[in-house]
Amino acid sequence: MPFYLRKSFRLGPLRLNLSKRGVGVSGGVTGARIGIDATGREYVHAGRRGLYYRAFGPRVATNGGTLLVWIVGAALAALAVLSLLTR
C-alpha cells in the first residue's frame, strides 16, 4: 500500500487540494463533494463514519489542466462567497 501526503485549504464549502501533481479543487458539504483533481479528472466523493465511495469521471483536461482547475475553483469560490453573503 503506497503512502501519500495530502494538504488542503478550506474556504467555506470550497477546498483547494495540493499534491505533487498540482492543485485540485472540490466543493460540497460534509459527507458529499464533487471536484476536479490535479490531473483534470472529475470525481464524486461521499461517505461518513468509515464507509466511503469515490468515483472518477472522464478527464476534463489534459496538458494545461491546471488552468481549468483554476477556472472551476474561481467559480466555486464565487458561489461560496455568494452563499456567505446571503445568510
N, C-alpha and C positions, 0 to 999 in steps of 0.2 A: 504494500500500500504506500504510494508516494505521499510525501509531506508537501504542504504548501502553506504560504502565508497569505492572509487576506487583510487588507486595510480598506476601510470605508469611512466616508464622512457623511453624516446625516444632515439634511436641510429640510426639516418637516417631513413630508411624505417622500421626498426625493433622496436618493442615496447615490453618491459617486463611489465607485468601486475601483481601487487601484490594484494592478497586478503587474507582473513583469512584461506582459504583452501590451499594456496600455491602460486606458481608462474606459470603464463601462459605466452605464447609468441605469438605474431602475427606479420605479415608483410604485407606491402601493401602501398598504396598511399592514399591521401586524398579522401575519399568517397568510398574506397573499401579495405577491409582487409580480410585475411584468418589467422586462427590461431588455437591453442590448448589451452583450458582454464586450470585452475589449477587442475581440476578433470580428465583431459585427453580426453575431448570431442573436436572434430574438429568443427569449426564453420566458417561461411562466414558472413561478415557484410558489408552492403553497404547502402549508402544514404547520403543526404546532405539537408541542409536548412529545417530541421524539419521532413522529411519523411525518415524513415529508415527501413531496412529489415535485420533480423538476423535469420539464420537457423543453426541448430545443426546437425552434422552428428553422426556416431556411436562413441562410446567410444573407443579410440585407446589405452588406457592404464587404468589399474585398480590400484591395490596396487603397489606402486613404480612408479607411472606415472610421478612423477617429473623428474625421470631420462630421460624419453622420451622427456619431455618438454625441458630439458636442451640440449639434442642432437639436437632436431629440432631448438632450439634457436641458438645453435652454428652454424648450417648450414645456418640459415637465416643471422646471423651476418657475416659469411664469404662472403655470397653473397652481403651484404651491403657494406663491405669493398672493395670487388672487383669492385662493381659499382662505388664507390667513386674514386678508383684508376684509372679507365678507362676514367674518364672525361677529 
